[in-house]
Amino acid sequence: MAVKDSNGNELVDGDAVSVIKDLKVKGGSTLKRGTTFKGIKLTSSDGEIEVRDGRSTLVLKTMFLKKA
């Protein structure tokens, strides 16, 4: 099954994505709208991807992302 962003564009490993709304992250921080992540990795779960944010890895729902 193809993984799609909020606009219906297909995502593949290595794509860049941008956050479309502010998201709270466990641990107290917030991802601001417009934050871009490069080199995404698809997960086994539909609708989720992994991104690297500095030293940590975040799992984000694709409904809050758009292809950059």
CHARMM internal coordinates of N, CA and C (Angstrom, degrees):
IC EDIT
DIST 1 N 1 CA 1.4642
DIST 1 CA 1 C 1.5229
ANGL 1 N 1 CA 1 C 108.99
DIST 1 C 2 N 1.3067
ANGL 1 CA 1 C 2 N 116.46
DIHE 1 N 1 CA 1 C 2 N 138.61
DIST 2 N 2 CA 1.4590
ANGL 1 C 2 N 2 CA 122.19
DIHE 1 CA 1 C 2 N 2 CA -179.29
DIST 2 CA 2 C 1.5248
ANGL 2 N 2 CA 2 C 109.88
DIHE 1 C 2 N 2 CA 2 C -78.41
DIST 2 C 3 N 1.3230
ANGL 2 CA 2 C 3 N 116.07
DIHE 2 N 2 CA 2 C 3 N 139.55
DIST 3 N 3 CA 1.4570
ANGL 2 C 3 N 3 CA 122.04
DIHE 2 CA 2 C 3 N 3 CA 176.01
DIST 3 CA 3 C 1.5142
ANGL 3 N 3 CA 3 C 107.37
DIHE 2 C 3 N 3 CA 3 C -93.48
DIST 3 C 4 N 1.3419
ANGL 3 CA 3 C 4 N 117.32
DIHE 3 N 3 CA 3 C 4 N 128.44
DIST 4 N 4 CA 1.4615
ANGL 3 C 4 N 4 CA 121.56
DIHE 3 CA 3 C 4 N 4 CA -176.11
DIST 4 CA 4 C 1.5177
ANGL 4 N 4 CA 4 C 111.25
DIHE 3 C 4 N 4 CA 4 C -122.47
DIST 4 C 5 N 1.3430
ANGL 4 CA 4 C 5 N 115.05
DIHE 4 N 4 CA 4 C 5 N 149.10
DIST 5 N 5 CA 1.4629
ANGL 4 C 5 N 5 CA 120.30
DIHE 4 CA 4 C 5 N 5 CA 177.54
DIST 5 CA 5 C 1.5303
ANGL 5 N 5 CA 5 C 109.82
DIHE 4 C 5 N 5 CA 5 C -82.71
DIST 5 C 6 N 1.3277
ANGL 5 CA 5 C 6 N 117.11
DIHE 5 N 5 CA 5 C 6 N -171.91
DIST 6 N 6 CA 1.4608
ANGL 5 C 6 N 6 CA 121.43
DIHE 5 CA 5 C 6 N 6 CA -176.73
DIST 6 CA 6 C 1.5252
ANGL 6 N 6 CA 6 C 112.82
DIHE 5 C 6 N 6 CA 6 C -65.82
DIST 6 C 7 N 1.3328
ANGL 6 CA 6 C 7 N 118.17
DIHE 6 N 6 CA 6 C 7 N -22.20
DIST 7 N 7 CA 1.4622
ANGL 6 C 7 N 7 CA 122.07
DIHE 6 CA 6 C 7 N 7 CA 179.96
DIST 7 CA 7 C 1.5234
ANGL 7 N 7 CA 7 C 112.93
DIHE 6 C 7 N 7 CA 7 C -95.91
DIST 7 C 8 N 1.3312
ANGL 7 CA 7 C 8 N 117.52
DIHE 7 N 7 CA 7 C 8 N -0.12
DIST 8 N 8 CA 1.4553
ANGL 7 C 8 N 8 CA 121.12
DIHE 7 CA 7 C 8 N 8 CA 178.90
DIST 8 CA 8 C 1.5221
ANGL 8 N 8 CA 8 C 114.19
DIHE 7 C 8 N 8 CA 8 C 90.76
DIST 8 C 9 N 1.3435
ANGL 8 CA 8 C 9 N 117.71
DIHE 8 N 8 CA 8 C 9 N 6.62
DIST 9 N 9 CA 1.4617
ANGL 8 C 9 N 9 CA 120.82
DIHE 8 CA 8 C 9 N 9 CA 177.21
DIST 9 CA 9 C 1.5171
ANGL 9 N 9 CA 9 C 109.60
DIHE 8 C 9 N 9 CA 9 C -79.26
DIST 9 C 10 N 1.3320
ANGL 9 CA 9 C 10 N 116.87
DIHE 9 N 9 CA 9 C 10 N 138.75
DIST 10 N 10 CA 1.4615
ANGL 9 C 10 N 10 CA 121.08
DIHE 9 CA 9 C 10 N 10 CA -179.44
DIST 10 CA 10 C 1.5289
ANGL 10 N 10 CA 10 C 110.23
DIHE 9 C 10 N 10 CA 10 C -74.69
DIST 10 C 11 N 1.3352
ANGL 10 CA 10 C 11 N 116.27
DIHE 10 N 10 CA 10 C 11 N 135.83
DIST 11 N 11 CA 1.4555
ANGL 10 C 11 N 11 CA 122.43
DIHE 10 CA 10 C 11 N 11 CA 178.48
DIST 11 CA 11 C 1.5183
ANGL 11 N 11 CA 11 C 109.68
DIHE 10 C 11 N 11 CA 11 C -105.53
DIST 11 C 12 N 1.3323
ANGL 11 CA 11 C 12 N 116.19
DIHE 11 N 11 CA 11 C 12 N 141.85
DIST 12 N 12 CA 1.4630
ANGL 11 C 12 N 12 CA 122.61
DIHE 11 CA 11 C 12 N 12 CA 176.38
DIST 12 CA 12 C 1.5231
ANGL 12 N 12 CA 12 C 108.07
DIHE 11 C 12 N 12 CA 12 C -131.40
DIST 12 C 13 N 1.3488
ANGL 12 CA 12 C 13 N 116.60
DIHE 12 N 12 CA 12 C 13 N 162.91
DIST 13 N 13 CA 1.4590
ANGL 12 C 13 N 13 CA 120.97
DIHE 12 CA 12 C 13 N 13 CA 177.78
DIST 13 CA 13 C 1.5268
ANGL 13 N 13 CA 13 C 110.04
DIHE 12 C 13 N 13 CA 13 C -53.81
DIST 13 C 14 N 1.3429
ANGL 13 CA 13 C 14 N 116.20
DIHE 13 N 13 CA 13 C 14 N 135.36
DIST 14 N 14 CA 1.4532
ANGL 13 C 14 N 14 CA 121.11
DIHE 13 CA 13 C 14 N 14 CA 176.61
DIST 14 CA 14 C 1.5134
ANGL 14 N 14 CA 14 C 114.93
DIHE 13 C 14 N 14 CA 14 C 94.64
DIST 14 C 15 N 1.3334
ANGL 14 CA 14 C 15 N 118.31
DIHE 14 N 14 CA 14 C 15 N -9.97
DIST 15 N 15 CA 1.4658
ANGL 14 C 15 N 15 CA 120.92
DIHE 14 CA 14 C 15 N 15 CA 178.51
DIST 15 CA 15 C 1.5214
ANGL 15 N 15 CA 15 C 110.97
DIHE 14 C 15 N 15 CA 15 C -66.15
DIST 15 C 16 N 1.3297
ANGL 15 CA 15 C 16 N 115.36
DIHE 15 N 15 CA 15 C 16 N 164.41
DIST 16 N 16 CA 1.4572
ANGL 15 C 16 N 16 CA 122.31
DIHE 15 CA 15 C 16 N 16 CA 172.55
DIST 16 CA 16 C 1.5260
ANGL 16 N 16 CA 16 C 107.47
DIHE 15 C 16 N 16 CA 16 C -107.52
DIST 16 C 17 N 1.3333
ANGL 16 CA 16 C 17 N 116.52
DIHE 16 N 16 CA 16 C 17 N 139.96
DIST 17 N 17 CA 1.4606
ANGL 16 C 17 N 17 CA 121.79
DIHE 16 CA 16 C 17 N 17 CA 179.61
DIST 17 CA 17 C 1.5165
ANGL 17 N 17 CA 17 C 110.22
DIHE 16 C 17 N 17 CA 17 C -132.23
DIST 17 C 18 N 1.3501
ANGL 17 CA 17 C 18 N 115.73
DIHE 17 N 17 CA 17 C 18 N 154.68
DIST 18 N 18 CA 1.4566
ANGL 17 C 18 N 18 CA 122.40
DIHE 17 CA 17 C 18 N 18 CA 176.40
DIST 18 CA 18 C 1.5199
ANGL 18 N 18 CA 18 C 109.15
DIHE 17 C 18 N 18 CA 18 C -119.37
DIST 18 C 19 N 1.3211
ANGL 18 CA 18 C 19 N 116.31
DIHE 18 N 18 CA 18 C 19 N 147.55
DIST 19 N 19 CA 1.4608
ANGL 18 C 19 N 19 CA 122.67
DIHE 18 CA 18 C 19 N 19 CA 177.88
DIST 19 CA 19 C 1.5237
ANGL 19 N 19 CA 19 C 107.99
DIHE 18 C 19 N 19 CA 19 C -81.38
DIST 19 C 20 N 1.3499
ANGL 19 CA 19 C 20 N 118.18
DIHE 19 N 19 CA 19 C 20 N 133.67
DIST 20 N 20 CA 1.4609
ANGL 19 C 20 N 20 CA 121.35
DIHE 19 CA 19 C 20 N 20 CA -176.50
DIST 20 CA 20 C 1.5308
ANGL 20 N 20 CA 20 C 113.71
DIHE 19 C 20 N 20 CA 20 C -97.65
DIST 20 C 21 N 1.3276
ANGL 20 CA 20 C 21 N 118.04
DIHE 20 N 20 CA 20 C 21 N -9.22
DIST 21 N 21 CA 1.4695
ANGL 20 C 21 N 21 CA 120.98
DIHE 20 CA 20 C 21 N 21 CA 175.06
DIST 21 CA 21 C 1.5188
ANGL 21 N 21 CA 21 C 108.69
DIHE 20 C 21 N 21 CA 21 C -152.48
DIST 21 C 22 N 1.3214
ANGL 21 CA 21 C 22 N 117.24
DIHE 21 N 21 CA 21 C 22 N 157.09
DIST 22 N 22 CA 1.4615
ANGL 21 C 22 N 22 CA 120.97
DIHE 21 CA 21 C 22 N 22 CA 178.76
DIST 22 CA 22 C 1.5213
ANGL 22 N 22 CA 22 C 109.73
DIHE 21 C 22 N 22 CA 22 C -61.91
DIST 22 C 23 N 1.3357
ANGL 22 CA 22 C 23 N 116.47
DIHE 22 N 22 CA 22 C 23 N 132.65
DIST 23 N 23 CA 1.4573
ANGL 22 C 23 N 23 CA 121.77
DIHE 22 CA 22 C 23 N 23 CA -179.37
DIST 23 CA 23 C 1.5156
ANGL 23 N 23 CA 23 C 110.00
DIHE 22 C 23 N 23 CA 23 C -123.93
DIST 23 C 24 N 1.3249
ANGL 23 CA 23 C 24 N 116.77
DIHE 23 N 23 CA 23 C 24 N 131.86
DIST 24 N 24 CA 1.4570
ANGL 23 C 24 N 24 CA 121.05
DIHE 23 CA 23 C 24 N 24 CA 174.52
DIST 24 CA 24 C 1.5203
ANGL 24 N 24 CA 24 C 109.06
DIHE 23 C 24 N 24 CA 24 C -80.66
DIST 24 C 25 N 1.3209
ANGL 24 CA 24 C 25 N 115.84
DIHE 24 N 24 CA 24 C 25 N 137.54
DIST 25 N 25 CA 1.4576
ANGL 24 C 25 N 25 CA 122.39
DIHE 24 CA 24 C 25 N 25 CA -179.69
DIST 25 CA 25 C 1.5182
ANGL 25 N 25 CA 25 C 107.77
DIHE 24 C 25 N 25 CA 25 C -113.40
DIST 25 C 26 N 1.3428
ANGL 25 CA 25 C 26 N 115.91
DIHE 25 N 25 CA 25 C 26 N 139.32
DIST 26 N 26 CA 1.4614
ANGL 25 C 26 N 26 CA 118.91
DIHE 25 CA 25 C 26 N 26 CA 177.21
DIST 26 CA 26 C 1.5134
ANGL 26 N 26 CA 26 C 108.69
DIHE 25 C 26 N 26 CA 26 C -56.35
DIST 26 C 27 N 1.3187
ANGL 26 CA 26 C 27 N 116.56
DIHE 26 N 26 CA 26 C 27 N 133.16
DIST 27 N 27 CA 1.4533
ANGL 26 C 27 N 27 CA 121.05
DIHE 26 CA 26 C 27 N 27 CA -177.98
DIST 27 CA 27 C 1.5122
ANGL 27 N 27 CA 27 C 111.47
DIHE 26 C 27 N 27 CA 27 C 111.62
DIST 27 C 28 N 1.3415
ANGL 27 CA 27 C 28 N 116.85
DIHE 27 N 27 CA 27 C 28 N -2.88
DIST 28 N 28 CA 1.4478
ANGL 27 C 28 N 28 CA 119.74
DIHE 27 CA 27 C 28 N 28 CA 172.31
DIST 28 CA 28 C 1.5124
ANGL 28 N 28 CA 28 C 116.37
DIHE 27 C 28 N 28 CA 28 C 101.23
DIST 28 C 29 N 1.3338
ANGL 28 CA 28 C 29 N 120.21
DIHE 28 N 28 CA 28 C 29 N -12.92
DIST 29 N 29 CA 1.4572
ANGL 28 C 29 N 29 CA 120.03
DIHE 28 CA 28 C 29 N 29 CA -178.21
DIST 29 CA 29 C 1.5315
ANGL 29 N 29 CA 29 C 110.28
DIHE 28 C 29 N 29 CA 29 C -87.89
DIST 29 C 30 N 1.3263
ANGL 29 CA 29 C 30 N 116.03
DIHE 29 N 29 CA 29 C 30 N 171.61
DIST 30 N 30 CA 1.4544
ANGL 29 C 30 N 30 CA 121.87
DIHE 29 CA 29 C 30 N 30 CA 179.55
DIST 30 CA 30 C 1.5196
ANGL 30 N 30 CA 30 C 109.07
DIHE 29 C 30 N 30 CA 30 C -134.16
DIST 30 C 31 N 1.3303
ANGL 30 CA 30 C 31 N 116.38
DIHE 30 N 30 CA 30 C 31 N 136.80
DIST 31 N 31 CA 1.4634
ANGL 30 C 31 N 31 CA 121.15
DIHE 30 CA 30 C 31 N 31 CA 171.70
DIST 31 CA 31 C 1.5103
ANGL 31 N 31 CA 31 C 107.11
DIHE 30 C 31 N 31 CA 31 C -89.47
DIST 31 C 32 N 1.3131
ANGL 31 CA 31 C 32 N 117.73
DIHE 31 N 31 CA 31 C 32 N 121.83
DIST 32 N 32 CA 1.4550
ANGL 31 C 32 N 32 CA 122.20
DIHE 31 CA 31 C 32 N 32 CA -178.18
DIST 32 CA 32 C 1.5222
ANGL 32 N 32 CA 32 C 111.14
DIHE 31 C 32 N 32 CA 32 C -81.44
DIST 32 C 33 N 1.3138
ANGL 32 CA 32 C 33 N 115.98
DIHE 32 N 32 CA 32 C 33 N 150.49
DIST 33 N 33 CA 1.4617
ANGL 32 C 33 N 33 CA 122.06
DIHE 32 CA 32 C 33 N 33 CA 175.95
DIST 33 CA 33 C 1.5277
ANGL 33 N 33 CA 33 C 108.96
DIHE 32 C 33 N 33 CA 33 C -57.59
DIST 33 C 34 N 1.3286
ANGL 33 CA 33 C 34 N 116.55
DIHE 33 N 33 CA 33 C 34 N 136.32
DIST 34 N 34 CA 1.4530
ANGL 33 C 34 N 34 CA 121.25
DIHE 33 CA 33 C 34 N 34 CA -179.82
DIST 34 CA 34 C 1.5157
ANGL 34 N 34 CA 34 C 114.61
DIHE 33 C 34 N 34 CA 34 C 95.30
DIST 34 C 35 N 1.3550
ANGL 34 CA 34 C 35 N 117.69
DIHE 34 N 34 CA 34 C 35 N -9.27
DIST 35 N 35 CA 1.4599
ANGL 34 C 35 N 35 CA 120.85
DIHE 34 CA 34 C 35 N 35 CA 177.01
DIST 35 CA 35 C 1.5167
ANGL 35 N 35 CA 35 C 109.08
DIHE 34 C 35 N 35 CA 35 C -63.01
DIST 35 C 36 N 1.3401
ANGL 35 CA 35 C 36 N 116.50
DIHE 35 N 35 CA 35 C 36 N 131.15
DIST 36 N 36 CA 1.4606
ANGL 35 C 36 N 36 CA 121.04
DIHE 35 CA 35 C 36 N 36 CA -177.42
DIST 36 CA 36 C 1.5196
ANGL 36 N 36 CA 36 C 110.16
DIHE 35 C 36 N 36 CA 36 C -110.21
DIST 36 C 37 N 1.3226
ANGL 36 CA 36 C 37 N 115.31
DIHE 36 N 36 CA 36 C 37 N 137.11
DIST 37 N 37 CA 1.4594
ANGL 36 C 37 N 37 CA 122.48
DIHE 36 CA 36 C 37 N 37 CA 176.06
DIST 37 CA 37 C 1.5160
ANGL 37 N 37 CA 37 C 108.24
DIHE 36 C 37 N 37 CA 37 C -119.24
DIST 37 C 38 N 1.3211
ANGL 37 CA 37 C 38 N 116.66
DIHE 37 N 37 CA 37 C 38 N 133.17
DIST 38 N 38 CA 1.4641
ANGL 37 C 38 N 38 CA 121.92
DIHE 37 CA 37 C 38 N 38 CA 178.40
DIST 38 CA 38 C 1.5146
ANGL 38 N 38 CA 38 C 109.36
DIHE 37 C 38 N 38 CA 38 C -107.34
DIST 38 C 39 N 1.3121
ANGL 38 CA 38 C 39 N 116.06
DIHE 38 N 38 CA 38 C 39 N 152.37
DIST 39 N 39 CA 1.4581
ANGL 38 C 39 N 39 CA 120.80
DIHE 38 CA 38 C 39 N 39 CA 175.55
DIST 39 CA 39 C 1.5128
ANGL 39 N 39 CA 39 C 113.73
DIHE 38 C 39 N 39 CA 39 C 68.68
DIST 39 C 40 N 1.3174
ANGL 39 CA 39 C 40 N 117.41
DIHE 39 N 39 CA 39 C 40 N 52.96
DIST 40 N 40 CA 1.4675
ANGL 39 C 40 N 40 CA 120.61
DIHE 39 CA 39 C 40 N 40 CA 179.79
DIST 40 CA 40 C 1.5238
ANGL 40 N 40 CA 40 C 110.54
DIHE 39 C 40 N 40 CA 40 C -70.60
DIST 40 C 41 N 1.3321
ANGL 40 CA 40 C 41 N 115.25
DIHE 40 N 40 CA 40 C 41 N 159.95
DIST 41 N 41 CA 1.4611
ANGL 40 C 41 N 41 CA 121.83
DIHE 40 CA 40 C 41 N 41 CA 174.20
DIST 41 CA 41 C 1.5135
ANGL 41 N 41 CA 41 C 107.94
DIHE 40 C 41 N 41 CA 41 C -126.20
DIST 41 C 42 N 1.3219
ANGL 41 CA 41 C 42 N 116.41
DIHE 41 N 41 CA 41 C 42 N 132.19
DIST 42 N 42 CA 1.4648
ANGL 41 C 42 N 42 CA 120.99
DIHE 41 CA 41 C 42 N 42 CA 176.93
DIST 42 CA 42 C 1.5203
ANGL 42 N 42 CA 42 C 109.01
DIHE 41 C 42 N 42 CA 42 C -76.65
DIST 42 C 43 N 1.3258
ANGL 42 CA 42 C 43 N 116.47
DIHE 42 N 42 CA 42 C 43 N 146.52
DIST 43 N 43 CA 1.4598
ANGL 42 C 43 N 43 CA 121.62
DIHE 42 CA 42 C 43 N 43 CA 178.00
DIST 43 CA 43 C 1.5217
ANGL 43 N 43 CA 43 C 108.68
DIHE 42 C 43 N 43 CA 43 C -105.84
DIST 43 C 44 N 1.3213
ANGL 43 CA 43 C 44 N 115.72
DIHE 43 N 43 CA 43 C 44 N 175.87
DIST 44 N 44 CA 1.4632
ANGL 43 C 44 N 44 CA 120.33
DIHE 43 CA 43 C 44 N 44 CA 178.05
DIST 44 CA 44 C 1.5291
ANGL 44 N 44 CA 44 C 111.29
DIHE 43 C 44 N 44 CA 44 C -73.92
DIST 44 C 45 N 1.3321
ANGL 44 CA 44 C 45 N 117.65
DIHE 44 N 44 CA 44 C 45 N -17.98
DIST 45 N 45 CA 1.4595
ANGL 44 C 45 N 45 CA 121.79
DIHE 44 CA 44 C 45 N 45 CA 178.69
DIST 45 CA 45 C 1.5196
ANGL 45 N 45 CA 45 C 110.37
DIHE 44 C 45 N 45 CA 45 C -87.06
DIST 45 C 46 N 1.3355
ANGL 45 CA 45 C 46 N 117.05
DIHE 45 N 45 CA 45 C 46 N 130.92
DIST 46 N 46 CA 1.4651
ANGL 45 C 46 N 46 CA 120.30
DIHE 45 CA 45 C 46 N 46 CA 175.73
DIST 46 CA 46 C 1.5248
ANGL 46 N 46 CA 46 C 108.80
DIHE 45 C 46 N 46 CA 46 C -66.04
DIST 46 C 47 N 1.3234
ANGL 46 CA 46 C 47 N 116.08
DIHE 46 N 46 CA 46 C 47 N 138.55
DIST 47 N 47 CA 1.4584
ANGL 46 C 47 N 47 CA 120.14
DIHE 46 CA 46 C 47 N 47 CA 176.22
DIST 47 CA 47 C 1.5087
ANGL 47 N 47 CA 47 C 114.15
DIHE 46 C 47 N 47 CA 47 C 84.63
DIST 47 C 48 N 1.3266
ANGL 47 CA 47 C 48 N 119.15
DIHE 47 N 47 CA 47 C 48 N 9.90
DIST 48 N 48 CA 1.4637
ANGL 47 C 48 N 48 CA 122.02
DIHE 47 CA 47 C 48 N 48 CA 177.79
DIST 48 CA 48 C 1.5206
ANGL 48 N 48 CA 48 C 109.68
DIHE 47 C 48 N 48 CA 48 C -133.92
DIST 48 C 49 N 1.3444
ANGL 48 CA 48 C 49 N 115.29
DIHE 48 N 48 CA 48 C 49 N 144.87
DIST 49 N 49 CA 1.4610
ANGL 48 C 49 N 49 CA 121.65
DIHE 48 CA 48 C 49 N 49 CA 174.67
DIST 49 CA 49 C 1.5195
ANGL 49 N 49 CA 49 C 108.90
DIHE 48 C 49 N 49 CA 49 C -133.44
DIST 49 C 50 N 1.3349
ANGL 49 CA 49 C 50 N 116.40
DIHE 49 N 49 CA 49 C 50 N 162.95
DIST 50 N 50 CA 1.4550
ANGL 49 C 50 N 50 CA 122.29
DIHE 49 CA 49 C 50 N 50 CA 174.36
DIST 50 CA 50 C 1.5164
ANGL 50 N 50 CA 50 C 108.73
DIHE 49 C 50 N 50 CA 50 C -109.08
DIST 50 C 51 N 1.3453
ANGL 50 CA 50 C 51 N 115.79
DIHE 50 N 50 CA 50 C 51 N 138.54
DIST 51 N 51 CA 1.4584
ANGL 50 C 51 N 51 CA 121.85
DIHE 50 CA 50 C 51 N 51 CA 175.15
DIST 51 CA 51 C 1.5190
ANGL 51 N 51 CA 51 C 108.92
DIHE 50 C 51 N 51 CA 51 C -133.52
DIST 51 C 52 N 1.3179
ANGL 51 CA 51 C 52 N 115.77
DIHE 51 N 51 CA 51 C 52 N 154.08
DIST 52 N 52 CA 1.4649
ANGL 51 C 52 N 52 CA 120.85
DIHE 51 CA 51 C 52 N 52 CA 176.60
DIST 52 CA 52 C 1.5199
ANGL 52 N 52 CA 52 C 108.63
DIHE 51 C 52 N 52 CA 52 C -97.83
DIST 52 C 53 N 1.3293
ANGL 52 CA 52 C 53 N 116.26
DIHE 52 N 52 CA 52 C 53 N 129.88
DIST 53 N 53 CA 1.4627
ANGL 52 C 53 N 53 CA 122.66
DIHE 52 CA 52 C 53 N 53 CA 177.43
DIST 53 CA 53 C 1.5204
ANGL 53 N 53 CA 53 C 106.70
DIHE 52 C 53 N 53 CA 53 C -123.80
DIST 53 C 54 N 1.3207
ANGL 53 CA 53 C 54 N 116.33
DIHE 53 N 53 CA 53 C 54 N 88.45
DIST 54 N 54 CA 1.4525
ANGL 53 C 54 N 54 CA 119.72
DIHE 53 CA 53 C 54 N 54 CA -174.61
DIST 54 CA 54 C 1.5107
ANGL 54 N 54 CA 54 C 109.34
DIHE 53 C 54 N 54 CA 54 C 70.42
DIST 54 C 55 N 1.3148
ANGL 54 CA 54 C 55 N 116.87
DIHE 54 N 54 CA 54 C 55 N -120.63
DIST 55 N 55 CA 1.4653
ANGL 54 C 55 N 55 CA 121.58
DIHE 54 CA 54 C 55 N 55 CA 179.81
DIST 55 CA 55 C 1.5155
ANGL 55 N 55 CA 55 C 113.35
DIHE 54 C 55 N 55 CA 55 C -88.66
DIST 55 C 56 N 1.3189
ANGL 55 CA 55 C 56 N 117.56
DIHE 55 N 55 CA 55 C 56 N -16.77
DIST 56 N 56 CA 1.4633
ANGL 55 C 56 N 56 CA 120.00
DIHE 55 CA 55 C 56 N 56 CA -174.92
DIST 56 CA 56 C 1.5258
ANGL 56 N 56 CA 56 C 111.73
DIHE 55 C 56 N 56 CA 56 C -99.31
DIST 56 C 57 N 1.3125
ANGL 56 CA 56 C 57 N 115.69
DIHE 56 N 56 CA 56 C 57 N 159.20
DIST 57 N 57 CA 1.4560
ANGL 56 C 57 N 57 CA 123.03
DIHE 56 CA 56 C 57 N 57 CA 176.15
DIST 57 CA 57 C 1.5212
ANGL 57 N 57 CA 57 C 108.15
DIHE 56 C 57 N 57 CA 57 C -111.19
DIST 57 C 58 N 1.3307
ANGL 57 CA 57 C 58 N 116.25
DIHE 57 N 57 CA 57 C 58 N 130.28
DIST 58 N 58 CA 1.4628
ANGL 57 C 58 N 58 CA 121.95
DIHE 57 CA 57 C 58 N 58 CA 179.54
DIST 58 CA 58 C 1.5190
ANGL 58 N 58 CA 58 C 109.49
DIHE 57 C 58 N 58 CA 58 C -112.49
DIST 58 C 59 N 1.3193
ANGL 58 CA 58 C 59 N 116.21
DIHE 58 N 58 CA 58 C 59 N 144.78
DIST 59 N 59 CA 1.4612
ANGL 58 C 59 N 59 CA 121.71
DIHE 58 CA 58 C 59 N 59 CA 172.65
DIST 59 CA 59 C 1.5247
ANGL 59 N 59 CA 59 C 106.00
DIHE 58 C 59 N 59 CA 59 C -107.85
DIST 59 C 60 N 1.3424
ANGL 59 CA 59 C 60 N 115.69
DIHE 59 N 59 CA 59 C 60 N 120.99
DIST 60 N 60 CA 1.4593
ANGL 59 C 60 N 60 CA 121.31
DIHE 59 CA 59 C 60 N 60 CA -176.53
DIST 60 CA 60 C 1.5195
ANGL 60 N 60 CA 60 C 110.60
DIHE 59 C 60 N 60 CA 60 C -119.11
DIST 60 C 61 N 1.3198
ANGL 60 CA 60 C 61 N 115.90
DIHE 60 N 60 CA 60 C 61 N 147.19
DIST 61 N 61 CA 1.4591
ANGL 60 C 61 N 61 CA 121.79
DIHE 60 CA 60 C 61 N 61 CA 175.02
DIST 61 CA 61 C 1.5286
ANGL 61 N 61 CA 61 C 108.42
DIHE 60 C 61 N 61 CA 61 C -81.13
DIST 61 C 62 N 1.3255
ANGL 61 CA 61 C 62 N 115.87
DIHE 61 N 61 CA 61 C 62 N 136.35
DIST 62 N 62 CA 1.4599
ANGL 61 C 62 N 62 CA 120.43
DIHE 61 CA 61 C 62 N 62 CA -175.97
DIST 62 CA 62 C 1.5338
ANGL 62 N 62 CA 62 C 112.95
DIHE 61 C 62 N 62 CA 62 C -69.53
DIST 62 C 63 N 1.3294
ANGL 62 CA 62 C 63 N 118.70
DIHE 62 N 62 CA 62 C 63 N -17.32
DIST 63 N 63 CA 1.4650
ANGL 62 C 63 N 63 CA 120.94
DIHE 62 CA 62 C 63 N 63 CA 178.47
DIST 63 CA 63 C 1.5301
ANGL 63 N 63 CA 63 C 112.16
DIHE 62 C 63 N 63 CA 63 C -65.31
DIST 63 C 64 N 1.3551
ANGL 63 CA 63 C 64 N 117.46
DIHE 63 N 63 CA 63 C 64 N -16.42
DIST 64 N 64 CA 1.4519
ANGL 63 C 64 N 64 CA 121.66
DIHE 63 CA 63 C 64 N 64 CA 179.86
DIST 64 CA 64 C 1.5196
ANGL 64 N 64 CA 64 C 112.33
DIHE 63 C 64 N 64 CA 64 C -106.09
DIST 64 C 65 N 1.3382
ANGL 64 CA 64 C 65 N 117.27
DIHE 64 N 64 CA 64 C 65 N 15.27
DIST 65 N 65 CA 1.4608
ANGL 64 C 65 N 65 CA 122.02
DIHE 64 CA 64 C 65 N 65 CA -175.70
DIST 65 CA 65 C 1.5176
ANGL 65 N 65 CA 65 C 111.22
DIHE 64 C 65 N 65 CA 65 C -128.75
DIST 65 C 66 N 1.3323
ANGL 65 CA 65 C 66 N 115.07
DIHE 65 N 65 CA 65 C 66 N 153.81
DIST 66 N 66 CA 1.4606
ANGL 65 C 66 N 66 CA 120.33
DIHE 65 CA 65 C 66 N 66 CA 170.07
DIST 66 CA 66 C 1.5165
ANGL 66 N 66 CA 66 C 108.55
DIHE 65 C 66 N 66 CA 66 C -133.61
DIST 66 C 67 N 1.3190
ANGL 66 CA 66 C 67 N 115.64
DIHE 66 N 66 CA 66 C 67 N 149.39
DIST 67 N 67 CA 1.4652
ANGL 66 C 67 N 67 CA 121.68
DIHE 66 CA 66 C 67 N 67 CA -178.43
DIST 67 CA 67 C 1.5197
ANGL 67 N 67 CA 67 C 108.19
DIHE 66 C 67 N 67 CA 67 C -68.05
DIST 67 C 68 N 1.3305
ANGL 67 CA 67 C 68 N 115.71
DIHE 67 N 67 CA 67 C 68 N 132.23
DIST 68 N 68 CA 1.4815
ANGL 67 C 68 N 68 CA 120.22
DIHE 67 CA 67 C 68 N 68 CA -177.94
DIST 68 CA 68 C 1.5068
ANGL 68 N 68 CA 68 C 110.97
DIHE 67 C 68 N 68 CA 68 C -91.81
END
COOR INIT
IC SEED 1 N 1 CA 1 C
IC BUILD
